[in-house]
Amino acid sequence: MENLIALLVAAPLLGAAVLLCGGRRLDRAGHWLGTLLAAASFVIGVVLFADMLGKGADERAVHQRLFSWVPVEGFQADIAFQLDQLSMTFVLLITGVGTLIHVYSIGYMAHDERRRRFFGYLNLFLAAMLLLVVADNYLLLYFGWEGVGLASYLLIGFWQHKPTAATAAKKAFLVNRVGDIGLSIAIMLMFTTFGTFAFGPVLGSVGETSEGTLTAIGLMLLLAACGKSAQVPLQSWLGDAMEGPTPVSALIHAATMVTAGVYLITRSGAIFNAAPSAQLAVVVVGAVTLLFGAIIGCAKDDIKKALAGSTMSQIGYMVLAAGLGPIGYAFAIMHLVTHGFFKAGLFLGAGSVMHGMNDEVDMRKYGGLRKYMPVTFVTFGLGYLAIIGFPGLSGFWSKDKIIEAAFAKGGTEGWILGAVTLLGAGITAYYMTRVMIMTFFGEKRWQPAPDPDKAPSVEPGVEAKPGDMPHPHESPRSMTIPMILLAFGSVFAGGLFSLNSAFVNWLEPVTAFEHGHPPVSAAVITTSTIVVLLTGVAIAYAQYGRRPVPLVAPRGSLFTRAARRDLLQDDFNHVVLVRGGEHLTRSLVYVDHTLVDGVVNGTAASMGGLSGRMRKLQTGFARSYAVSMFGGAAVLIAATLLMRAV
C-alpha cells in the first residue's frame, strides 16, 4: 500500500505538466483534466487513510523510497516519502479542499481565456504542497517548499495585466525568500550537526545535541514559518496576495501555503521541545500576529482583505498553540483543519458575492444581498459562525482548546497568553460580524460598475460597462456545491474531532500530548469565551447594524487610519529595509572607495613614488657606483668595529 504514496504527488504533477505543456488543444477540456487529477489524488489519500485506520496506532507510519537523489560520499539525499498521522491529516485536507476549489474554479473562471493555464498552476500548487508534507527529510521538504513559493507567485500574478497583481506576486515571492533563507540555514545546521536531513535521525538525536545549536536551528525554522504562514515580521505579503483570483485566495489561505509553517513547527516539535528559547519565540510570534491580523481585519472595507487579516490572525492562534509544546501541538493542527473548512468556504463565498456584483470588493457598496444570494448567504453565514467560535460549530471546539492550552501554560505567562487569545476571540467576533452585516444585511448600497481599466472583472469577456448597475444573483452549481460541502465541514468537523478526543488520540503517536492544567476550570474559560464573543458581536451590531453604513469610510482616528494601512507594515519595511538597505549600500560604497580603494591606490602611489626616487640613484656612471660600494663597505667595517668594542 505504501507504493501509492508517490501517486499522491504524481497525479497533480502530471496534470500540471500536461496542462502547461499541452498547448491550446487542451483549452476546452483542460479544466476537467486538472480537476479529475486533483480528485484522483484525494481518492488515493482516502484509500491510504482507510489502510492506516486498519493498523495499530504505533504501526501506521509507512515509508516509500524511490531512489537516491544525491549519492556522494558523506552526503546522501533520497527521494523518499513518509506517511504518518500528521502528514495524512494534511494530505486529506490539501486534496479534499483543493479538489473542491478546482470544482469551484470551473464556474468562476469559465470566461477566462487562460483557464487551462490556471488549472495547470492549481495542479502544480497541489503537487508541491503534497511533496512538502509527505517528504521524509528536510531537504526534500525544502524542494516542495520552494515549489509552493513558485506556484503561489504564478497564481497571485495570474492576471499580470493588472500592475497591482504583478506587484503583489513579486512581493509575495521576495518576502518568502527571506523566510526560505532561514530554512536553508536550518538544513545546513542539521547536516553539520547530525550528518543527515532525514526526520528520524535528526529528531531522534536531539537529546545528544547542545541547546545552543538546537536554539539556532529552531529560530531559523521559525523564520521560515513566518514567511510561509505570514507571521510577524514577514506578514506583509498576505493582504496583497488578494490580487489573485478568489479560488487562489481560498487555496493559499485555507488548505495549503499558509499552513506550511505550522506543519514545519509541529513536525520539528522535538527540536523546539529541547530549545525553550526558540519555543518561547514561537509563542511570542503567534501571540503578536494573532492580535496584529485581527486589528487589520477590523479596518478593511475590501471583503477579501478583511478575510486575509482574519487568516493572519487564525494562523497566529495555530502558531501560538504549536509554541506551547505537547499541550498544544494537536490543537494547533485541529484548528488548522477546521480553519481549512470555514476559511475556504468564506473565501469562496466572497468570490460568489463578487461574481454577482460586477467584481466589486468594497463592502460599503454591498448590503441586503441575503435576498438575492440565499445559498451564498447561508454557507457564508455558517462559516462566519464557525470562525467566531459559536457554540457547537467547528471553530468553537478547536479555538477553545487553544485558549485552554494557553491558560494551562501556567504562571504569569499563562495568564498573559490566555488574555491574548480571549481578546483575539472578541476582536474576531467583531470584524466578522461587521463583514456579515455590511455584506448581507441593511439597505442595498450598490453603485455603478467602475471603469474596467481600473478594476478588471473576474470574468474576462463579460466585463460590466462603466455605469452598469450590479444585478446580484446566485452563482452556478459548480460554485455553490463546493460551498455547501465546506459548510458541512464548518458545522460538524470540530465536534467529530472532539468526540472521545478522537483527533488528539489520532495525532498523539506523532506529536505527543500532555494534558494541560489551566488555573481555572474549562467551564469558566468556555463561559468567558462566549461572553467575549457576544460582546464583540454586540459592538459590531451597534456600529453597523443599527446605523446606516456610509458609502465612504469616515476618516477615523489615527489608530484606525494606521490599521487601514496594515498597521504601517509596508511603511516600516520601506523605512527600515528599503531605505536602510540603500543607506547601508551607500555606506559600503563609501568605505570601498575611501578605505579599501584608498589603501590599494595609496600603496600603489607610494611604491610608484619610491621607485621614482630610487631611479635617480641609477646614474649609469661607473665612478658613482664605485663610490657607493666604497661607502657601503666603510659603513659595514665601522659597524663591525663598533660592535666588537661594545
Helices and strands as residue ranges (DSSP letters): G 2-4, H 5-21, G 24-26, H 30-53, G 57-59, E 62-72, E 75-83, H 85-108, H 115-134, H 138-156, H 163-194, H 199-204, G 206-208, H 211-228, H 237-240, G 241-243, H 246-250, I 251-255, G 257-259, H 260-267, H 269-273, H 276-299, H 303-323, G 325-327, H 329-356, G 363-365, G 369-371, H 374-387, H 394-407, H 411-440, H 477-498, G 499-501, H 502-511, H 522-540, I 541-545, H 558-564, G 566-568, H 569-572, I 573-579, H 580-591, I 592-596, H 597-615, H 622-645
